[in-house]
């Protein structure tokens, strides 16, 4: 199998590729080779992944309609023994071709995650490496589009700009490189559980080589309660604090704190979700302000395959001044073509006003999402 892999690499003219391409192909080759040799007999290795292809169109000025190969992720889990687990997540994001013959390469390869986890007991696990930050309902499943109904995760998990001239960015770090302590505690014999995840990491101040760019470390955590009194209900709270190297308002190494609250209820056919995030940061005039981002979503599955959903999102950059508020309605349908293959279509109605100028627009989004 390894020699077949080498032959495939040669057909790509491996020696002409840049380093990013070479590293990705070598890592991909190892992912394909290892399970067929060392680990297959005792099933110590699992390979799985997900992908997403999007189409979007809008009446927004200068918007270009079109398709996008959103991402493909290949995830490998290695079980070194009954207590030690290693996870690697290789992601190809954007672009349509990885061949060396392309004059411009529009995609990107990256190691999204790589961590080692040691299980002391079910109530305590220790994890070290590059991880998705445990915040809210969606950040841990951020890119796995097949695991949620809408085309995109809620706005609070995506990059956006509060102030003109300052780059779009997330309110929290999507990934964290550091150390985490997590586990699940059974509260009674009727199914009540408490999940926790606390960590320390480099935060959003990162040097080009991936090391920390400042002395500050991010601290974060999440608690989630599943009460036995109401089956299908879960309540959560999250926090994240670090010194943002760029700053939401442009202040270098700004002290920024985020708190989140979420609730989810699921029955056989119904799903209701709601979240709110409160973010404190310095604005471009070095004054502290608090922004809020909230949404509520309801979805109902019909005949096990059709799931219409409705989402309302509200963004308030400054809770003491609502002159620049933003709102969005999403109306959509998720159709399960087969197990783990979904077609999603939604219409988005964006409404906002800035400096007494109406910037509202509408957007159509469709997506083909698969998990394998």
Buried (B, 14 or more C-beta within 10 A) or exposed (E): EEEEBEEBBEEBEBEEBEEBBBBBBEBBBBBBBBBEEEBEEEEBBBBEBBBBBBBBBBEEEEEEEEEBBBBBBBBBBBBEEEEEBBBBBBBBBEBEEBEBEEEEBEBEBBBBBBBBBBBEEEEBBBBBBBBBBBBBBBBBBBBBBBBBBBBBBBBBBBEBEBBEEBEEBBBBBBBBBBBBBBBBEEEEEEEBBBBBBBBBBBBBBBEEEEEBBBEBBBBBBBBBBBBEEEEEBBBBBBBBBBBBBBBBBBBEBBBBBBBBBBBBBBEEEEBBBBBBBBBBBBBBEEEEBBBBBBBBBBBBBEEEEEBBBBBBBBBBBBEEEEEBBBBBBBEBBBEBEEEBBBEBBBEBBBBBEEEEEEBBBBBBBBBBBBBE
